[in-house]
Amino acid sequence: MVSAIGILKQPSSQAWVEQALANLDVILLDHSHCERKAAGVALNLLFRYPSNTELVRKLTAIAREELEHFEQVNQILEARGIPLGPLSAPPYGAGLKAQIRPHEPERLLDSLLACGLIEARSHERLGLLAAHLPDPQLASFYRRLMASEARHYGTYWSLARTYFEPTTVAERLETLAIAESELLSALHPEPRIHS
C-alpha cells in the first residue's frame, strides 16, 4: 500500500499508474523537469520574500535538495540513454498557479500551500512508481525520494503556519486541495508526473 498525505482529496488513478509504467522514459524525463522547477520555485520564493528569515532558511535547504534530485534523475537518464529535452507541460502547474491570489499577504499563503500540494502529490506518485516498477533499483530510488517529498510538503505547510493563523491556513488549504484534485480528474493524454 502506498502512503498518501491526508490533504489530497483524490488518490491517483490506476490509469495514471499504467500510463506512467508504459511510458517510463517520458516519466523519467518529466521527473527531471519537475525537480528543476521545484528548485526554481523555492529560489523564487526566497528571492521574493528575503526578509522572511525562516522562509529563506528552509527554502534554501529545499532548493539544494531539489537540485540534488535533479542531478540524480539526470544520471539515471544518462545511464538509460535518454537525452535531456523539452516536454510540453500538462495543465496541472498552470492550473494551481491560477489559484494563487495576486495581492499580499494572500499571495504568500497561496504560494506556500500550492507548493505544498505539489509536493504532496509528488510523494504519492513517486510512491506509486516505487510500488509498481519492475526495476528494483529504480523502485528503491523512488522510495527514497518519496520521503523527501513528504518532508517538503511539511516544510511548506509549516511555513504557512509560521506566517498565518492556523485556521486561515486550514481553510485555504482545503480550497486549494479541492482545486488540485479537480485538475487531475481527467487523465492527461501525455504521461507526466503531474498529469
Buried (B, 14 or more C-beta within 10 A) or exposed (E): EBEBBEBBBEEBBEEBBEBBBEBBEBBBBBBBBBBBBBBBBBBEBBEEBEEBEEBBEBBEEBBEBBBEBBEBBBEBBEEEEBEEEEEEBBBBBEBBEEBBEEEEEBBBBBBBBBBBBBBBBBBBBBBBBBBBBEEEEBBEBBBEBBEBBBBBBBBBBBBBBEBBEEEBBBEBBEEBBEBBBEBBEEBBEBBBBBB
